[in-house]
Amino acid sequence: MWLAAPGPVLLRKFNRSTKQDDLVEEVDLVEANPSYAYIPYRDGRESSVALKDLAPSPRSPTDISPRPGSPREEAQSSIPLATSVPRS
């Protein structure tokens, strides 16, 4: 999971002065619990933010492969990849 390890994440910005300002800013994740995450801002402040305001950064490594023995992997392995239909 992308919240399990420290690294870059995207944080939703609520205060924008114009429509052209960015919707998110990239910050470094320090620590996360089931409700909140602790992040330092670029200007030196540190704060806790709700997890719903965070998103994985495109620069952060993510593990999208299914884990061995997971129901998703078992379902994929039981689907035949190619079948031949006899023609008459």
N, C-alpha and C positions, 0 to 999 in steps of 0.2 A: 504494500500500500504506500502511496506517495507521502502520506503524513507520518509514516513511521520513522523516517530518517531526516535529519536536518538537511536543508538545501534551499534552492530558490523556489519561491511560489509566487503566484499572482494574488494581489489583494485588491478587492473592489474599493474604488474611491467614491466617497459620498459627496464631498465638496469639490465642485468644479466651477471655475469662474466663467468659462465659456463652453459652448457645445463642442468645440474642437479639442478640448482637453481630453487626455486619455481616460478611459473608463477604469483601467486597472493600473497598478504599479507593481513592479517586481521587488519583493523583499525577501530576506533570508529567514527561513523557519528555524527557530531555536529549539522549541519543544512543543509538543501537542498532547493534550489529554482528550477524553471523549467529548468535551464541550468547547474548549477554547484552545487557541494556539498562542504562543509567545513569540513575538517578532521584534527586531530592532528596525527602526526606520532609517533612511539614508541620512537624516539630519541628527542622528544620535539618540533620539528618544526610543524607549522600549515600551511595548504595550501588549495587552492581551486582546485578541480579536476572536469573534465567533468563527467556527469552522465553515459556516455557510457563506462567509465572505471570502473564502480562499478557493483557489483553483490551482491545479498543477501547472507549473511553468513548462513551456515547450522545450526549454533547455535542460530540465531535470530528467534523469533517467527513470523510466517507468517499466514495470514488469507486467506485460500484458499477456504473457504466455500462461496457459492453465497449469496449475500445480499437478504433480503426479497423483493419481487417485482421486482427483476431483470429479464431481458428477459431469461437468462440462467435457472433460477429457474422455471419460468413459462413453459419453453419448457420441462424441466425434469418432471414437474408435469403432463403434458398433455400426456406423453407417457405411454401407458399401460404396467404394469410390467409383467403380465402373461396373456396369452390368451389360451383358450382351444378350440381345433379344434375337432368337432364331427367326429367320425370315422364311416364309413358305412360298 
